Each structure stands twice: as structure tokens, then as C-alpha cells.
């Protein structure tokens, strides 16, 4: 079992927004999740990102692997470098 931090899609067709979630990599993209960490809306200018930073860092310490897109979001917020410094 591998735990991932990834995006789960929501919203209507052509009006997507995303939840940042922790899920087993065997679960479907929009299926069951272990924990919800925040929201991401790429349609706003600038894109809206709301994260519970403490819980994100906690899951990273536990070994959860972010997807490439989530890693970019974390890097832009400075959380990825905080995680790397503490590791």
C-alpha cells in the first residue's frame, strides 16, 4: 500500500475545482480518501489554494508521496522546502 497526496476533481464540466486529499493509490481519483487537506481552484486568477499546512507536513513526515501537480503546489507555497529541511 502506498499513500499519496493528490487532487480529487469536483465541479461541473469545464468548471473543475479540486480537493487536495490523502488517499491509497489503489483508490480511484475521485473515490474514497483518508484525509482532506485543502482546496485548489485553478480557474481563479491567481489560482486559489487553501491548505492545512500542519496536516500536510504531518502526512509528508508519515511518508505520503505527493503527485507531481501537488508537489508543484506545495513548492509554490514553500511547504515542500520546509519538509525537505526537516527530513
C-alpha positions in Angstrom: 0.0 0.0 0.0 1.2 3.4 -1.0 -0.3 6.6 0.4 -0.4 9.6 -2.0 -1.3 13.3 -1.6 -3.2 14.1 -4.7 -6.1 16.1 -6.3 -9.7 14.8 -6.4 -11.8 16.6 -9.0 -15.1 18.2 -8.3 -17.4 20.7 -10.1 -19.2 20.7 -13.4 -17.9 20.0 -16.9 -15.4 22.7 -17.9 -15.7 24.2 -14.3 -13.4 22.0 -12.4 -12.1 22.6 -8.9 -10.1 20.2 -6.8 -9.7 18.9 -3.2 -6.2 18.1 -2.0 -6.6 14.7 -0.4 -4.6 11.9 1.1 -5.6 8.5 -0.5 -4.4 5.0 -1.0 -3.0 4.9 -4.6 -5.3 1.9 -5.3 -8.4 4.1 -4.8 -10.0 5.8 -7.8 -9.1 9.5 -8.4 -12.5 10.8 -7.1 -13.1 7.9 -4.8 -12.5 7.2 -1.1 -9.9 9.3 0.7 -8.2 9.1 4.0 -8.0 12.8 4.8 -8.8 16.1 3.2 -6.0 18.7 3.3 -7.4 21.6 1.4 -8.7 23.0 -1.9 -7.3 24.2 -5.2 -9.2 26.2 -7.8 -7.1 26.8 -11.0 -9.9 28.8 -12.7 -9.4 31.9 -10.4 -6.7 34.5 -11.2 -4.4 33.9 -9.4 -5.3 30.2 -8.7 -6.8 29.8 -5.2 -5.0 27.4 -2.9 -6.2 26.7 0.7 -4.2 24.1 2.6 -4.0 23.0 6.2 -0.2 23.3 6.4 0.3 21.5 9.6 -1.6 18.4 8.4 0.2 18.5 5.0 3.6 18.4 6.8 2.3 15.7 9.2 1.4 13.5 6.2 4.7 14.1 4.5 6.5 13.1 7.6 4.5 9.9 7.7 5.7 9.1 4.2 2.8 10.2 2.0 4.1 10.9 -1.6 2.7 13.9 -3.4 1.8 13.7 -7.1 3.8 16.0 -9.5 1.0 18.6 -9.5 0.6 18.6 -5.8 4.4 18.8 -5.4 4.3 22.0 -7.6 1.5 23.5 -5.4 3.5 22.7 -2.2 6.7 24.1 -3.7 4.9 27.4 -4.6 3.6 27.6 -1.0 7.0 26.8 0.5 5.8 23.6 2.2 8.0 21.2 0.1 11.2 23.0 1.2 10.0 23.0 4.8 9.5 19.3 4.6 12.9 18.7 3.0 14.7 20.8 5.6 13.0 18.9 8.5 13.8 15.5 6.9 
